[in-house]
């Protein structure tokens, strides 16, 4: 459903050009929950921002559904963002002047299709994520976890092909993180959503079907969870993840040490 | 809420507080610009400030500075508004709203906000002017000339500024929505604006550039005239540009390096300096604008002491209480008449002295205007009128001995020799305008007597030469000068009575200003031209308005009466003085508001830094010190640099006028210094108020 092929992206700082993504290849299947992990500077957020069409990229292709994103004009990209993608940000990005319910409806309002059906869906999402009791409140009056669940609900209002989540648990305590991850699971299991999440949190990643480890702008390793969702299996997957991360870090330090010699 | 329009409306309502600062900045800018232009183009001011005169030029120059300041201020406010708005715009764009969808709503919002704030500012400008001007009239001085009149053409300037504000906000709106990197838009609010770091060389280079710009800007018109024999074009003012570059470098040094030695105390003010550096771009811009406006304030306020101290010293140093002169064909009171008038006020006169003079035509070098801006010099036989005493008459009048060789003449200057501009030192022929007999003559230098300095200069001739050229002269080309003192303390009522009675003796043939020259008129007529003094360019004065500035300042036969000049000075020059006081108030208000707004923005933008410092255990005293470290430079630097630079520039101007500083100028500059100290005190109070508000906002 999402195909990324040979993606390259670099940033310019003064006269110097820094290559951040160096030929990334990956895919996300329908109803799959995929996480991307990696150390700071590995290119996780840049990858997500490229897929989100928030920043332009130089080389490669991104195909969502059957649509190639490169070459689309700003209006077409906006349409993709609105109809095919849902977004969850680390710092929530809710609009402070709107209530929780109104925030959930924003993508529909942008689409110009707020009808009874949409309102009913918003109410269902509120109820699904356990935030129906704060529907009339403003973001400033609710907790971080509730704000992030609002953002998850908002990402689903247009029933997109893919939800893109950038460090969704980064600003949350463990209890709220758990609630947000459960929201994603609910979204996948009950609404058939596909999720692509960037995270630093191995606990959050251990709920995913697949975790892609990025290092220095390339895919270092892909780990797949064993089927099923029991706590034991999740915990074992988290251990495998931590091992892989450790291995990646060791290689990194070895390289540094060798370089030093 | 089902449409994007409704959503935007709700968000706008919720963002009213965020828009508050933008509304305030626009409102203040338009209020100040409207107020300034309303006064600058008011008939009240234009009728008094002479066309083409220095005071009008200064008024316009400071207006340009204020305009520059307000333009930068509104661009800043607009940028600030959009930075705050960016998170909202970015979120909507991230969720799939296209620029095309958002543009109409955003444009409508900024147009509404800008229009509302600008129109409110324009409307408030007029009551503001009326309130301020009438307060001057009520509490400081009043005269018939000070009645406030508006010419609503000033609204063109406000309208132009209004268009700038609208254009700025629309361009900003368009710029934001056109950005392709949505992440940048979303995080715009937290984006730092570090200023480009230059070395410590920028401070000394800045000072050098200021000096260079001041010298180049001042002297280039003279050099141009000398080199090209043409009036200097307006673009020569661009030579002042290094002053602004120099100021910018000094502001940059303040923000990047600070003024305390970092070698000795590398960690001193580290946090305050780094906070300032990372918001550097806007801080440097704000400091520059505030400095320029503070300099404008100083320039405007200096006008008052420089005029009044010099005038006061001149009046007090006069050796006689009364001096007047009159044409011989006019019958004015004699000694007995004056004694009788004084007796009405139980006073007597003493030291009565009178001496005759001749009004003779002098030849000399005239500036002849060619095509375009070019000119050339040419000797003309009837250049100007001069009033000539004989040696004996001069001695009788002044008590000073003088000896002039036959065929020579001396010009009477003041002791400081600062009034040489009006005197002709190049005459070779004098002509009796009744007989057209002429006398070859040579300039033999200056003699001094302060009381006899006037626009139509006085000269002294050898007694025999005087006798020979006086032959056949008619009364209209002759006159008498008179001095006397009051025995005891003079009385203002007597002075006023004397003045009005004196005017009543004169016929309409003497109802003209001092720079109306009968000899120059003759020269123009001989050349078949219309004398410029008979055109509309000439200031009209009237016996019916003896208390106006024009009459008292320019009437050819205006007597010098010590008590009248002392008492009526403020009233006579009220429009001049109050206009410059008004300008100073406008500029200082603008500077203070800009500094205050900048400090509050710094507090707003660095809130998270202060919160982190609190978490790290910083005490309230430490936090307050850091707040002062932010607000201090924003107020101190414009005050110190703006005031010092203008003080030195003013001294340079005074010195460059005649190559010396007169006692009046030194006295005036001393008073200017006191005023600056007072003004700095007001800035300090505003600084204290600002720090208090920053502490409140940051909950320190």
Interface residues (C-beta under 8 A of the other chain):
Chain A: X49 X52 X53 X54 X55 X56 X74 X75 X78 X79 X80 X81 X82 X83 X85 X87 X89 X93 X94 X95 X96 X97 X98 X102 X105 X106 X107 X109 X110 X111 X112 X114 X115 X154 X158
Chain B: X1 X2 X3 X4 X6 X7 X10 X11 X13 X14 X15 X87 X88 X90 X91 X92 X93 X94 X95 X96 X97 X98 X99 X100 X101 X180 X181 X182 X183 X186
